[in-house]
Amino acid sequence: MQLSYFISDSDFKTISSIVYDATGIVLKINKKNLVISRLIKRLNTLGIPNFREYVDLLDDPLFFNKELPYIVNCLTTNTTNFFREPHQFEILKKILPSILEYGNKKNCHNLRIWSSACSTGEEPYTIAMVLSECMEYIRGWNVQILSTDIDSDVLSRASKGVYEPERMKNVPQNYLNKYFNRVKTYHGEGYKISDNIRKMIIFRQVNLINDTFKFNSPVDIIFCRNVVIYFDDIGKQKLMNKFIEVLRSGGYFFLGHSETLLLYGKQFKFIESAVYQKA
C-alpha cells in the first residue's frame, strides 16, 4: 500500500492538540516533518494510507483510546545517554554529604532521588553507579531512585537494563567493568546492568502534567533535565508547582544546561551548572 507522506496543517493541528492535551508537550508547526516521520510507521502497521484517514479515525472514541498510547510513545522525545552532562554527576557527589547530614539530623536514613523523565534508563543507572562509588558514606542507608517516563516503550527497555555497545561510549572503563555484564542480544553482544545497581531503581509510568505525584516522603533530589523546554508557560508553571510540592526543603533540582529556574528565585537558589537548591 502506498502511504502519503503529506499532512495538512489542519490534521497536524489535530494531532498536536491531542499530544498537548495528553502530555502538555507543545508541537509547533515546524515539527510537521517530525510528526510524519514518527507516525508513518504506525499508519503502515494499521494499513491506513494517509493522515487524513488516520485523523478521521481518531474521532471514534474507541479507536482514539486505543491509539493514544501509541501517539504519545511515537511523539515524545527520548534523547539520552550515560553520563550526559557529566559535570552534574560530579556535583551530585559534592552535595551528597549535605544530604546525608540532613538525614542524620532528622534520624531518617532514606535517600530518595527522582529521575522524572528517565527515557531508556541511562540517567537513573548513572545516578546509581555514582552513588555506589560513594558507598562508604551511604552504607546502611535505604537508597531508592524512582525513575519515571510517559513512554511505556522506553520504560520497558529501561527496566531490562540491556544496552548495545554503541550506547556505552560515555561509560568510563572502570564503571563498565564494575557495573555491567556482557550478554547476548538479538543484535549480537551487549551490556547488562548489574543486579546491585538495578535493585536501587523503581520504574513507573508517570505523566508529568496530568498525573498526581504521590510520595510517601519528600524527595531529596529531582532530575528533570531537558524536559521543561517542551512545555508552554502554563505547562511549566503547573509542572514546577508539583515539583516544589514534593521536593523537600533544602533538596536539590537538576535541570538541563539550557534550562533555568530564575523565575523561581524565591523558591530556589542557584548552586552551579543548572543545579538549584530549594529554599
Backbone bond lengths (Angstrom), bond angles and torsions (degrees), N, CA, C in turn:
res aa  C-N    CA-C-N  psi(-1)  N-CA   C-N-CA  omega(-1)  CA-C   N-CA-C  phi
1 M - - - 1.477 - - 1.530 109.81 -
2 Q 1.309 118.35 130.36 1.450 122.67 179.23 1.530 109.61 -81.67
3 L 1.335 115.47 121.26 1.452 119.62 -179.07 1.522 110.73 -94.24
4 S 1.318 116.12 147.45 1.461 121.10 176.63 1.521 109.46 -89.52
5 Y 1.341 115.99 128.60 1.450 120.60 179.47 1.521 111.10 -96.62
6 F 1.333 115.94 19.01 1.466 121.43 179.16 1.516 109.12 -105.17
7 I 1.336 115.40 139.79 1.462 120.26 172.35 1.521 107.54 -133.00
8 S 1.301 116.30 128.19 1.463 120.54 -179.00 1.524 109.75 -71.98
9 D 1.327 115.47 161.07 1.466 119.99 176.80 1.524 110.73 -59.07
10 S 1.327 116.44 -38.28 1.459 121.03 -179.13 1.531 111.38 -65.05
11 D 1.334 116.52 -45.40 1.466 119.84 -179.95 1.527 111.07 -68.76
12 F 1.333 116.08 -37.05 1.467 119.37 175.67 1.530 110.39 -61.72
13 K 1.331 116.06 -42.52 1.463 119.91 179.93 1.522 110.55 -61.51
14 T 1.323 117.43 -39.43 1.470 120.91 178.49 1.526 110.43 -61.98
15 I 1.321 116.37 -47.52 1.463 119.92 -178.67 1.526 111.27 -66.87
16 S 1.330 117.50 -42.19 1.460 120.10 179.32 1.524 111.22 -64.73
17 S 1.336 117.36 -34.09 1.471 120.77 177.11 1.526 110.85 -67.96
18 I 1.325 116.54 -38.24 1.466 120.61 176.48 1.520 110.22 -62.10
19 V 1.332 116.24 -44.87 1.469 120.48 179.50 1.523 110.64 -64.13
20 Y 1.332 116.65 -42.01 1.467 120.25 -179.55 1.525 111.19 -63.39
21 D 1.318 117.11 -46.75 1.461 120.56 -179.41 1.534 111.34 -63.35
22 A 1.327 116.39 -35.20 1.467 120.39 -176.18 1.512 112.85 -81.61
23 T 1.343 117.23 -32.08 1.471 119.54 -170.70 1.523 114.85 -129.29
24 G 1.322 117.39 -18.38 1.460 120.29 -173.49 1.513 113.31 84.78
25 I 1.329 117.39 -3.19 1.464 121.73 -178.56 1.527 109.67 -78.59
26 V 1.322 115.58 134.12 1.460 121.73 -179.00 1.522 109.57 -96.36
27 L 1.328 116.25 122.63 1.469 122.36 174.22 1.523 107.77 -108.95
28 K 1.319 116.29 106.24 1.459 120.28 179.53 1.524 110.17 -80.29
29 I 1.339 115.66 167.71 1.455 121.55 -172.86 1.527 112.22 -60.44
30 N 1.348 117.20 -25.42 1.464 119.30 179.13 1.534 112.34 -73.81
31 K 1.332 116.98 -0.13 1.467 121.33 177.96 1.537 112.34 -98.79
32 K 1.341 116.52 13.51 1.461 119.69 -178.61 1.528 111.87 -58.62
33 N 1.326 116.45 -44.39 1.466 119.12 -179.67 1.523 111.57 -64.95
34 L 1.327 116.13 -34.38 1.466 119.27 177.05 1.524 110.57 -64.18
35 V 1.339 116.65 -44.38 1.461 120.66 179.09 1.523 110.33 -61.28
36 I 1.320 116.67 -43.15 1.468 119.91 179.01 1.523 110.58 -61.10
37 S 1.339 116.39 -49.73 1.462 119.67 -175.54 1.519 112.52 -66.25
38 R 1.338 117.01 -32.20 1.464 120.46 -178.23 1.531 111.95 -79.58
39 L 1.342 117.27 -33.40 1.468 120.48 -173.32 1.522 114.35 -98.02
40 I 1.319 117.62 -14.97 1.472 119.03 -174.18 1.524 111.40 -62.34
41 K 1.341 117.14 -34.63 1.468 119.49 177.67 1.526 110.79 -65.92
42 R 1.324 115.82 -35.00 1.459 120.17 178.62 1.525 110.30 -66.14
43 L 1.332 116.63 -43.37 1.459 119.91 177.16 1.526 110.46 -61.27
44 N 1.318 116.47 -39.23 1.455 121.32 179.42 1.524 110.44 -63.40
45 T 1.325 116.53 -42.70 1.467 121.30 178.97 1.525 111.21 -61.75
46 L 1.328 115.92 -39.72 1.459 120.89 -178.26 1.527 112.82 -82.72
47 G 1.325 117.22 -11.00 1.459 120.03 -177.78 1.509 113.27 73.55
48 I 1.336 116.54 28.89 1.461 121.58 179.07 1.530 108.10 -97.95
49 P 1.329 119.07 123.72 1.468 121.01 -169.12 1.524 115.86 -76.37
50 N 1.333 118.66 -19.37 1.463 119.21 -177.38 1.525 110.36 -158.44
51 F 1.335 114.58 168.28 1.464 120.06 -176.59 1.527 112.20 -71.65
52 R 1.310 117.28 -27.00 1.470 119.51 178.70 1.529 110.46 -61.34
53 E 1.329 116.93 -45.44 1.460 120.38 178.81 1.525 111.09 -69.11
54 Y 1.312 115.75 -36.25 1.471 120.27 179.16 1.531 111.02 -62.26
55 V 1.324 116.15 -47.04 1.469 120.47 179.81 1.524 110.51 -65.26
56 D 1.334 118.02 -37.81 1.461 120.35 176.09 1.530 111.09 -59.82
57 L 1.321 117.10 -41.24 1.465 121.24 -179.92 1.530 111.14 -64.76
58 L 1.325 116.74 -29.33 1.463 120.28 -179.69 1.521 112.56 -67.42
59 D 1.339 117.07 -13.00 1.471 120.20 174.58 1.528 112.09 -72.43
60 D 1.323 116.08 -18.42 1.469 121.29 178.08 1.521 108.70 -81.80
61 P 1.334 119.11 115.40 1.474 120.90 -176.53 1.525 113.40 -55.40
62 L 1.321 118.29 -37.28 1.468 120.57 -179.72 1.526 110.63 -64.98
63 F 1.327 116.07 -45.48 1.467 120.11 178.18 1.518 110.03 -66.52
64 F 1.324 116.78 -43.01 1.468 121.07 -178.03 1.529 111.23 -59.04
65 N 1.322 116.95 -48.69 1.461 120.67 -177.24 1.523 112.05 -63.81
66 K 1.315 116.06 -34.26 1.460 120.08 178.20 1.525 111.36 -76.13
67 E 1.313 116.04 -32.67 1.462 120.88 -173.66 1.523 113.79 -86.32
68 L 1.333 117.62 -25.25 1.465 120.96 -174.00 1.527 113.33 -53.90
69 P 1.336 119.80 -45.89 1.477 118.06 178.97 1.519 113.54 -58.43
70 Y 1.335 117.39 -34.88 1.463 120.60 178.50 1.526 110.48 -68.00
71 I 1.326 116.72 -40.80 1.464 120.51 178.45 1.522 110.09 -61.86
72 V 1.326 116.50 -46.71 1.465 120.94 -179.67 1.522 110.73 -61.57
73 N 1.335 116.59 -46.18 1.465 119.65 -179.02 1.526 111.49 -63.70
74 C 1.338 116.57 -37.72 1.467 120.11 -178.66 1.524 112.55 -70.67
75 L 1.325 117.51 -35.59 1.460 120.42 -167.92 1.522 114.37 -106.62
76 T 1.324 118.10 6.33 1.461 119.50 171.37 1.523 108.83 -93.52
77 T 1.323 115.54 147.25 1.466 121.48 -175.96 1.521 110.14 -90.15
78 N 1.338 116.33 134.60 1.463 120.59 -174.63 1.533 112.96 -127.81
79 T 1.325 115.95 35.79 1.457 119.79 179.14 1.529 110.32 -71.59
80 T 1.321 116.36 126.15 1.461 120.35 179.44 1.514 109.23 -164.74
81 N 1.313 116.53 167.71 1.458 122.25 172.24 1.527 108.99 -165.42
82 F 1.304 116.29 165.70 1.457 120.51 176.80 1.533 110.00 -65.39
83 F 1.340 115.53 141.20 1.465 122.95 177.03 1.532 111.90 53.77
84 R 1.319 115.83 38.72 1.460 120.16 174.56 1.523 108.76 -67.33
85 E 1.330 117.51 133.96 1.459 122.24 -172.47 1.538 109.35 51.85
86 P 1.345 116.61 65.30 1.473 121.58 -169.53 1.523 114.75 -59.42
87 H 1.333 117.57 -27.62 1.457 120.02 179.21 1.524 111.83 -60.30
88 Q 1.336 116.84 -28.55 1.463 118.68 -179.44 1.522 111.85 -68.98
89 F 1.312 117.43 -27.29 1.459 118.98 177.79 1.531 111.40 -77.92
90 E 1.324 116.07 -23.19 1.463 119.20 169.52 1.524 109.86 -69.49
91 I 1.327 116.14 -38.54 1.471 120.05 176.15 1.527 110.06 -63.98
92 L 1.336 116.72 -39.52 1.465 120.13 177.31 1.526 111.16 -55.76
93 K 1.319 116.29 -43.68 1.472 119.58 178.42 1.522 111.08 -66.14
94 K 1.328 117.67 -34.36 1.469 121.41 -178.63 1.529 112.12 -69.70
95 I 1.355 116.13 -36.90 1.466 118.28 -176.06 1.530 111.88 -87.62
96 L 1.313 117.67 -10.94 1.465 120.32 -176.64 1.523 113.00 -56.49
97 P 1.349 120.05 -44.14 1.474 118.84 179.67 1.522 113.79 -57.43
98 S 1.345 117.48 -38.46 1.464 119.43 -179.73 1.522 111.21 -68.21
99 I 1.330 116.61 -33.73 1.461 120.85 178.20 1.526 109.98 -68.13
100 L 1.314 116.16 -42.57 1.468 120.06 179.25 1.529 111.01 -68.16
101 E 1.316 116.37 -36.14 1.465 119.91 177.31 1.526 110.17 -62.61
102 Y 1.317 116.68 -41.42 1.468 121.48 177.34 1.528 109.94 -60.24
103 G 1.339 116.82 -45.42 1.451 120.67 179.95 1.516 112.47 -64.07
104 N 1.325 116.31 -39.50 1.469 119.47 178.71 1.525 111.19 -64.36
105 K 1.327 117.08 -39.30 1.459 120.54 178.48 1.525 111.28 -64.90
106 K 1.327 116.01 -35.19 1.459 121.19 179.72 1.528 111.91 -85.81
107 N 1.348 115.82 -2.47 1.465 121.43 -175.02 1.530 110.36 53.68
108 C 1.333 114.67 41.14 1.468 121.99 179.74 1.518 107.89 -130.57
109 H 1.312 115.81 111.01 1.460 119.94 -174.16 1.527 111.26 -105.22
110 N 1.329 114.27 44.86 1.467 121.99 173.16 1.524 108.47 -107.81
111 L 1.310 116.69 124.57 1.457 121.77 176.19 1.518 107.78 -107.81
112 R 1.335 116.48 116.31 1.454 121.74 -175.26 1.530 110.28 -116.93
113 I 1.327 115.31 120.67 1.466 122.09 178.90 1.527 108.16 -124.63
114 W 1.326 116.06 138.25 1.458 120.84 -178.92 1.515 109.54 -118.67
115 S 1.316 116.75 115.49 1.464 123.08 169.30 1.519 106.26 -93.18
116 S 1.325 116.75 98.07 1.467 120.77 -162.49 1.522 113.93 -81.57
117 A 1.320 117.66 -17.97 1.470 120.85 176.05 1.521 106.96 -138.53
118 C 1.322 115.29 74.40 1.469 121.42 -164.35 1.512 113.87 -80.45
119 S 1.337 118.38 -12.83 1.455 122.32 -179.72 1.533 110.36 52.13
120 T 1.321 118.34 -128.85 1.465 121.91 -175.61 1.525 113.06 -85.15
121 G 1.329 117.84 10.92 1.454 120.78 167.40 1.509 117.13 101.19
122 E 1.323 118.48 -5.39 1.463 119.39 -176.43 1.531 112.33 -60.75
123 E 1.346 116.92 -39.28 1.464 119.50 -178.94 1.532 112.63 -63.81
124 P 1.339 119.73 -55.38 1.466 118.09 -179.21 1.523 113.37 -63.23
125 Y 1.329 117.56 -34.07 1.463 118.75 177.69 1.529 110.68 -67.45
126 T 1.325 116.97 -36.77 1.463 119.83 175.44 1.525 110.57 -63.24
127 I 1.334 116.70 -44.88 1.468 120.56 177.76 1.523 110.33 -57.51
128 A 1.318 116.44 -45.90 1.462 120.98 -177.93 1.527 111.51 -64.06
129 M 1.317 117.17 -39.84 1.463 119.80 178.49 1.521 111.31 -66.32
130 V 1.332 117.06 -41.63 1.467 120.71 178.24 1.528 110.43 -62.11
131 L 1.327 116.63 -42.11 1.467 119.63 178.05 1.527 110.99 -65.11
132 S 1.309 116.97 -37.17 1.465 120.10 179.42 1.520 111.68 -64.04
133 E 1.333 116.14 -28.81 1.460 119.51 175.72 1.528 111.50 -71.20
134 C 1.317 116.90 -14.25 1.474 122.18 178.92 1.522 110.30 -107.90
135 M 1.313 117.25 27.76 1.459 121.66 -172.09 1.519 112.86 -59.14
136 E 1.329 117.95 -28.87 1.466 119.49 -179.85 1.520 111.72 -61.79
137 Y 1.346 115.96 -25.65 1.462 120.46 -179.08 1.530 112.24 -90.43
138 I 1.320 117.27 -33.18 1.464 119.83 -173.02 1.527 112.96 -104.52
139 R 1.320 116.65 5.35 1.474 118.14 177.64 1.527 109.34 -59.91
140 G 1.317 116.19 130.05 1.456 121.28 -177.63 1.516 113.42 93.63
141 W 1.335 116.91 -9.34 1.453 121.03 177.44 1.525 110.38 -88.57
142 N 1.315 115.42 150.76 1.461 121.37 174.28 1.523 107.58 -92.58
143 V 1.323 115.97 100.92 1.461 121.89 -176.08 1.525 109.44 -98.74
144 Q 1.314 115.44 128.07 1.459 120.12 -179.81 1.527 109.07 -138.86
145 I 1.341 115.07 126.55 1.458 121.32 177.91 1.531 107.67 -111.44
146 L 1.319 115.85 107.75 1.457 120.42 176.54 1.523 108.07 -81.98
147 S 1.319 116.64 124.21 1.464 121.83 -176.38 1.520 108.77 -121.31
148 T 1.313 116.01 119.14 1.464 120.63 -173.57 1.528 110.87 -127.93
149 D 1.314 113.87 156.03 1.463 120.79 173.22 1.524 107.31 -160.37
150 I 1.319 116.39 157.75 1.456 120.44 178.31 1.531 111.37 -82.07
151 D 1.326 116.71 -21.71 1.463 122.95 -173.89 1.528 109.90 -89.17
152 S 1.316 116.66 113.09 1.464 120.87 -177.48 1.531 112.02 -68.44
153 D 1.325 117.61 -29.36 1.463 120.68 -179.58 1.532 111.21 -66.65
154 V 1.331 116.93 -47.75 1.464 118.73 -178.30 1.528 111.05 -69.80
155 L 1.326 116.83 -31.31 1.467 119.43 176.78 1.521 111.34 -63.91
156 S 1.324 116.61 -38.62 1.458 120.37 178.02 1.522 110.26 -62.75
157 R 1.323 116.38 -42.84 1.458 120.00 178.43 1.525 111.19 -67.35
158 A 1.323 116.93 -39.37 1.464 120.75 179.41 1.519 111.00 -62.73
159 S 1.314 116.43 -42.03 1.459 120.91 -178.06 1.520 111.86 -61.76
160 K 1.336 116.40 -33.72 1.471 119.80 179.24 1.522 111.51 -71.06
161 G 1.337 117.26 -32.66 1.452 120.70 177.29 1.513 114.70 66.74
162 V 1.320 117.37 31.98 1.467 122.10 -179.56 1.533 108.78 -116.06
163 Y 1.336 116.07 131.10 1.459 120.88 -173.73 1.526 111.43 -133.48
164 E 1.328 114.46 144.69 1.459 120.59 176.06 1.531 109.71 -72.27
165 P 1.331 117.41 155.44 1.475 120.64 -176.63 1.524 113.90 -54.02
166 E 1.345 117.90 -36.33 1.463 119.33 -177.63 1.529 112.68 -67.13
167 R 1.323 117.59 -19.17 1.473 120.78 178.08 1.526 112.25 -80.64
168 M 1.333 116.87 -6.99 1.460 120.71 -172.71 1.528 113.30 -99.87
169 K 1.328 118.11 6.45 1.458 121.01 -170.56 1.532 113.54 -63.08
170 N 1.340 117.68 -26.67 1.469 120.25 -179.06 1.528 113.28 -93.65
171 V 1.327 116.97 -0.20 1.470 120.32 -179.04 1.528 108.96 -84.87
172 P 1.334 118.44 120.75 1.470 120.11 177.45 1.528 110.84 -56.70
173 Q 1.318 116.29 147.13 1.452 120.52 -174.79 1.519 112.26 -58.79
174 N 1.332 117.50 -37.98 1.466 118.93 -179.58 1.525 111.82 -67.06
175 Y 1.336 117.28 -33.85 1.465 121.10 175.22 1.529 109.88 -69.38
176 L 1.325 115.71 -40.64 1.458 120.56 -179.73 1.526 110.82 -60.54
177 N 1.311 115.66 -44.07 1.474 120.39 -179.84 1.524 112.11 -68.84
178 K 1.314 115.96 -34.04 1.459 120.99 -171.24 1.520 113.44 -87.19
179 Y 1.326 117.19 -34.28 1.465 119.99 -168.34 1.531 114.92 -117.99
180 F 1.340 117.63 3.42 1.457 120.22 179.55 1.529 110.91 -130.64
181 N 1.328 114.72 152.31 1.456 122.11 174.13 1.520 109.13 -120.16
182 R 1.329 116.41 140.62 1.458 120.17 175.80 1.519 109.56 -73.66
183 V 1.334 115.92 133.96 1.470 120.97 -179.14 1.522 109.37 -138.18
184 K 1.327 115.20 162.29 1.451 121.63 173.24 1.527 109.33 -84.90
185 T 1.332 116.17 138.74 1.466 121.33 176.81 1.524 108.41 -128.09
186 Y 1.340 115.44 175.56 1.459 120.16 177.49 1.521 111.80 -61.26
187 H 1.339 115.70 -25.96 1.459 120.29 -175.74 1.528 112.61 -101.40
188 G 1.314 116.63 6.77 1.464 120.30 -177.85 1.508 110.85 128.80
189 E 1.329 116.32 -119.74 1.460 121.30 178.35 1.514 110.72 -109.90
190 G 1.315 115.32 150.42 1.450 121.12 177.69 1.512 110.49 -147.01
191 Y 1.326 114.86 -169.52 1.457 121.48 -178.61 1.529 108.83 -126.18
192 K 1.326 115.29 133.49 1.455 120.55 178.46 1.524 109.55 -115.87
193 I 1.335 114.87 133.74 1.465 120.20 -179.66 1.528 109.72 -63.58
194 S 1.321 117.07 145.14 1.458 120.74 -177.25 1.523 111.01 -71.02
195 D 1.325 115.90 155.87 1.464 121.07 -178.59 1.525 111.63 -62.59
196 N 1.331 118.29 -32.67 1.466 121.20 -179.42 1.526 111.72 -64.10
197 I 1.323 116.27 -32.96 1.465 120.67 176.72 1.524 110.10 -80.33
198 R 1.310 116.45 -44.63 1.469 121.38 -176.73 1.523 112.17 -59.46
199 K 1.320 117.78 -36.11 1.464 120.13 -175.76 1.524 112.90 -71.67
200 M 1.323 118.18 -11.93 1.462 121.49 177.67 1.525 111.99 -79.99
201 I 1.337 117.34 -10.00 1.464 121.29 -167.08 1.524 111.40 -119.35
202 I 1.333 115.10 138.61 1.458 122.88 173.45 1.522 107.74 -117.41
203 F 1.328 117.02 126.87 1.459 121.87 178.90 1.531 109.97 -102.41
204 R 1.332 115.07 133.68 1.456 121.06 179.05 1.533 109.64 -143.39
205 Q 1.320 116.53 147.45 1.464 120.64 173.54 1.526 108.55 -85.95
206 V 1.321 116.02 123.78 1.466 121.91 -178.34 1.524 109.09 -139.34
207 N 1.311 115.55 133.11 1.459 123.19 172.37 1.525 107.10 -94.52
208 L 1.327 116.89 108.51 1.462 120.84 -172.58 1.525 113.06 -60.32
209 I 1.318 116.93 -32.92 1.460 119.80 -176.83 1.518 112.25 -84.91
210 N 1.307 117.68 -44.58 1.470 120.44 -169.64 1.523 114.83 -100.14
211 D 1.318 118.83 -17.30 1.464 120.56 -179.76 1.526 111.07 -87.27
212 T 1.327 115.35 152.64 1.460 121.71 172.58 1.522 108.85 -88.73
213 F 1.335 116.81 130.40 1.456 120.33 -179.18 1.529 108.93 -82.48
214 K 1.326 116.04 125.09 1.456 120.54 -179.65 1.524 109.46 -122.87
215 F 1.327 116.64 117.41 1.454 122.07 179.15 1.525 109.12 -129.72
216 N 1.319 115.51 143.19 1.464 119.52 177.79 1.523 111.88 -71.29
217 S 1.326 116.18 -25.73 1.467 121.02 178.63 1.517 108.05 -150.10
218 P 1.340 118.00 158.51 1.465 120.59 179.89 1.529 112.14 -58.92
219 V 1.322 115.46 153.63 1.464 122.37 -176.93 1.528 109.20 -91.71
220 D 1.344 116.51 140.66 1.460 121.39 179.42 1.523 112.60 -81.20
221 I 1.330 117.15 -38.43 1.460 122.27 -176.36 1.530 109.01 -141.47
222 I 1.328 115.86 136.62 1.463 121.22 173.00 1.528 109.14 -119.90
223 F 1.303 116.09 127.25 1.458 121.88 168.80 1.529 107.57 -100.85
224 C 1.326 115.88 118.40 1.467 121.01 175.63 1.522 106.85 -139.31
225 R 1.314 115.18 72.86 1.463 120.75 -170.33 1.527 111.39 -99.51
226 N 1.337 114.47 130.99 1.468 121.49 177.80 1.527 111.92 57.93
227 V 1.327 115.13 43.99 1.467 121.59 -179.49 1.527 110.88 -120.76
228 V 1.327 117.39 -51.68 1.468 120.28 -173.27 1.526 112.22 -64.66
229 I 1.329 117.87 -17.63 1.465 120.37 178.26 1.530 112.20 -65.15
230 Y 1.328 116.88 -16.60 1.463 120.32 -178.22 1.532 112.75 -90.42
231 F 1.347 117.19 -2.44 1.457 121.03 -177.81 1.525 110.98 -107.22
232 D 1.333 115.65 155.92 1.459 119.24 172.31 1.526 108.88 -82.00
233 D 1.330 116.56 -179.07 1.465 120.10 -174.98 1.525 111.99 -61.09
234 I 1.331 116.35 -37.15 1.460 119.99 179.01 1.520 110.27 -64.66
235 G 1.325 116.41 -46.04 1.461 120.78 179.10 1.516 112.54 -63.62
236 K 1.341 116.55 -41.30 1.464 120.56 179.15 1.532 110.84 -61.13
237 Q 1.330 115.72 -44.83 1.460 119.62 -179.58 1.520 111.40 -63.92
238 K 1.317 116.23 -43.73 1.457 121.20 179.57 1.524 111.02 -61.61
239 L 1.325 115.59 -44.46 1.463 120.41 -179.09 1.520 111.49 -66.73
240 M 1.323 117.08 -44.90 1.458 119.98 -177.93 1.527 111.32 -65.47
241 N 1.315 117.61 -36.27 1.464 119.34 176.92 1.523 110.97 -61.20
242 K 1.320 116.40 -37.55 1.466 120.20 177.82 1.522 110.93 -67.99
243 F 1.328 116.22 -44.31 1.463 119.47 179.75 1.529 111.20 -62.38
244 I 1.330 116.14 -43.46 1.465 120.27 -179.41 1.528 110.63 -59.88
245 E 1.323 115.89 -35.70 1.465 120.11 -177.82 1.528 112.13 -67.99
246 V 1.332 117.69 -37.44 1.470 119.49 -174.14 1.526 113.22 -94.48
247 L 1.339 117.94 -16.50 1.466 120.59 179.00 1.514 109.39 -82.26
248 R 1.308 116.25 129.46 1.469 119.18 -177.08 1.518 111.01 -69.57
249 S 1.323 115.32 160.46 1.458 121.00 174.57 1.524 109.57 -59.47
250 G 1.320 116.48 128.82 1.460 120.45 -177.59 1.515 113.48 84.72
251 G 1.341 117.62 -1.98 1.455 121.15 178.91 1.521 111.32 -72.93
252 Y 1.319 115.82 167.54 1.466 121.41 -173.05 1.529 111.40 -113.85
253 F 1.339 113.63 147.42 1.465 121.37 -177.81 1.519 108.28 -127.92
254 F 1.345 115.89 122.79 1.465 122.17 -179.69 1.529 109.73 -105.32
255 L 1.333 116.13 121.96 1.457 122.78 177.68 1.525 110.23 -108.38
256 G 1.343 116.66 171.83 1.452 120.98 170.42 1.515 110.56 -74.49
257 H 1.329 117.10 162.45 1.469 121.12 -172.83 1.524 112.87 -64.18
258 S 1.348 117.97 -23.18 1.467 120.50 -178.68 1.527 112.43 -96.68
259 E 1.313 117.58 7.78 1.466 122.01 -176.08 1.531 110.43 -111.64
260 T 1.317 115.86 159.98 1.461 119.91 -177.04 1.522 110.95 -148.43
261 L 1.331 115.18 156.84 1.466 121.54 174.00 1.533 110.50 -116.94
262 L 1.325 116.99 27.83 1.459 120.12 -177.17 1.527 111.90 -61.28
263 L 1.341 116.76 -28.72 1.468 119.71 179.07 1.527 111.65 -73.47
264 Y 1.335 116.82 -9.45 1.466 120.78 -178.67 1.527 109.78 -114.83
265 G 1.338 115.06 40.21 1.461 121.03 -174.94 1.513 114.50 -59.11
266 K 1.334 117.54 -29.25 1.461 119.91 179.75 1.524 111.98 -76.08
267 Q 1.322 116.16 -26.96 1.465 120.01 -178.20 1.525 112.85 -94.28
268 F 1.346 117.60 -25.42 1.461 120.86 -175.35 1.524 110.71 -133.61
269 K 1.311 114.89 147.83 1.461 119.79 169.51 1.526 108.96 -117.24
270 F 1.324 114.81 143.07 1.459 121.43 -177.72 1.530 110.01 -72.91
271 I 1.323 116.07 132.95 1.465 120.93 176.48 1.522 108.96 -100.26
272 E 1.300 117.18 -69.81 1.463 122.73 173.26 1.518 109.33 -174.04
273 S 1.335 115.71 149.94 1.457 123.62 171.16 1.537 113.31 46.38
274 A 1.357 115.75 60.18 1.467 122.63 176.71 1.514 112.93 63.34
275 V 1.321 117.23 26.97 1.462 122.80 174.40 1.529 108.46 -116.52
276 Y 1.337 115.77 129.76 1.458 121.72 -176.80 1.531 109.65 -126.08
277 Q 1.340 114.58 158.29 1.464 120.58 176.45 1.516 109.36 -122.17
278 K 1.320 115.70 132.59 1.460 120.20 179.34 1.524 109.58 -68.49
279 A 1.315 115.29 133.99 1.471 120.57 -178.15 1.515 110.66 -65.52
